[in-house]
């Protein structure tokens, strides 16, 4: 029962008592149930109480994911060079493997044996030069011809090109290689005076490369005296060269037998 209902009930009791005092008929009090009252307003918040004691420390949580990489910082400035430190003590000598072979040293002064060998070689050279001078004299006496530093001589034999070249090599010479008009004329003279009716080979051929004539030494020609229309490599068989009686040259098969003239120098 709310506050308003209680007040109404008290007033009714008072009225009944007052009436009974002036009436013979007893009065009755009927209680009437009133409507429920409205809800009251919420009360105001009380004053903030004092701070409580700290609670116990909880358990350590799970490690969180790593954060993002921060930006690269600026390069610091080079510091001032410090003073030179004192020289340290010499360390103990290590045990290492033997080193590789060093570079070849400079040639020392010649010893006595080397000097003796040099003198012996010089003596042999002088002896050979003297003998060669004698040989040239004999060749000239036997009908050879000298021009410049060369001596041309013939044995009067007739051979093919290869055999003629071997004969000259065996005695230290080679087939003649005329390199100017004077040498060519001397060969022409020997051929006409010592060869009878035979023509003579000269040391020139194109056996290594067709159409490219070279001396037997492998050198390129520096003088030529070809006859008219020569060389013509007739029937594709002419790789060697001989001299006509007028001194002109012609290519010819190497198998023909012609006068052998050798050159020495």
ZINORFEN-V387447 format. One record per backbone hydrogen bond with DSSP energy under -0.5 kcal/mol. CO is the residue of the C=O (numbers start at 1). NH is the residue of the N-H. E is the energy in kcal/mol with one decimal. If there is no record, write none. Layout:
BEGIN
((CO | NH | E) (CO | NH | E))
END
This chain:
BEGIN
((2 | 6 | -1.9) (3 | 7 | -1.8) (4 | 8 | -2.0) (5 | 9 | -1.9) (6 | 10 | -2.1) (7 | 11 | -2.2) (8 | 12 | -1.9) (9 | 13 | -2.0) (10 | 14 | -2.5) (11 | 15 | -2.2) (12 | 16 | -1.9) (13 | 17 | -2.4) (14 | 18 | -2.4) (15 | 19 | -1.9) (16 | 20 | -2.5) (17 | 21 | -1.6) (19 | 22 | -1.3) (20 | 23 | -0.6) (24 | 26 | -0.6) (28 | 30 | -0.6) (29 | 31 | -0.6) (30 | 32 | -0.5) (31 | 33 | -0.5) (32 | 34 | -0.5) (94 | 96 | -0.7) (111 | 115 | -1.8) (112 | 116 | -2.1) (113 | 117 | -2.3) (114 | 118 | -2.4) (115 | 119 | -2.3) (116 | 120 | -2.1) (117 | 121 | -2.3) (118 | 122 | -2.3) (119 | 123 | -1.8) (120 | 124 | -2.1) (121 | 125 | -2.6) (122 | 126 | -2.2) (123 | 127 | -2.0) (124 | 128 | -2.5) (125 | 129 | -2.6) (126 | 130 | -1.8) (127 | 131 | -2.3) (128 | 132 | -3.0) (129 | 133 | -2.0) (130 | 134 | -1.7) (131 | 135 | -2.7) (132 | 136 | -2.6) (133 | 137 | -1.6) (134 | 138 | -2.2) (135 | 139 | -2.8) (136 | 140 | -2.5) (137 | 141 | -2.3) (138 | 142 | -1.8) (139 | 144 | -2.8) (140 | 143 | -1.4) (145 | 152 | -3.3) (147 | 150 | -2.1) (150 | 147 | -2.5) (151 | 264 | -2.3) (152 | 145 | -2.9) (153 | 262 | -3.1) (157 | 260 | -2.2) (159 | 258 | -2.5) (160 | 164 | -2.5) (161 | 165 | -2.2) (162 | 166 | -2.0) (163 | 167 | -2.3) (164 | 168 | -1.8) (165 | 169 | -2.0) (166 | 170 | -2.2) (167 | 171 | -0.8) (168 | 171 | -0.5) (168 | 173 | -3.2) (169 | 172 | -1.9) (174 | 263 | -3.1) (176 | 203 | -3.7) (180 | 184 | -2.0) (181 | 185 | -2.1) (182 | 186 | -1.8) (183 | 187 | -2.0) (184 | 188 | -2.0) (185 | 189 | -2.0) (186 | 190 | -2.3) (187 | 191 | -2.5) (188 | 192 | -2.0) (189 | 193 | -1.8) (190 | 194 | -2.8) (190 | 195 | -0.5) (191 | 195 | -1.4) (195 | 198 | -2.3) (199 | 259 | -3.0) (200 | 243 | -2.5) (202 | 204 | -2.6) (202 | 241 | -0.5) (203 | 216 | -1.6) (204 | 241 | -1.0) (205 | 214 | -2.6) (209 | 212 | -2.4) (211 | 213 | -0.7) (213 | 221 | -0.7) (214 | 205 | -2.0) (215 | 218 | -2.3) (219 | 215 | -2.4) (225 | 249 | -2.4) (227 | 230 | -2.0) (233 | 236 | -2.4) (234 | 237 | -1.6) (237 | 239 | -0.8) (239 | 206 | -2.1) (240 | 252 | -2.8) (241 | 202 | -2.0) (242 | 250 | -1.8) (243 | 200 | -0.9) (244 | 247 | -1.8) (248 | 244 | -3.4) (249 | 227 | -2.5) (250 | 242 | -2.3) (252 | 239 | -0.5) (252 | 240 | -2.0) (253 | 256 | -1.2) (254 | 161 | -2.2) (256 | 258 | -0.6) (258 | 159 | -2.3) (259 | 201 | -1.5) (259 | 261 | -0.6) (260 | 155 | -0.9) (260 | 156 | -0.6) (261 | 176 | -0.8) (262 | 153 | -2.0) (263 | 174 | -1.4) (264 | 151 | -2.6))
END
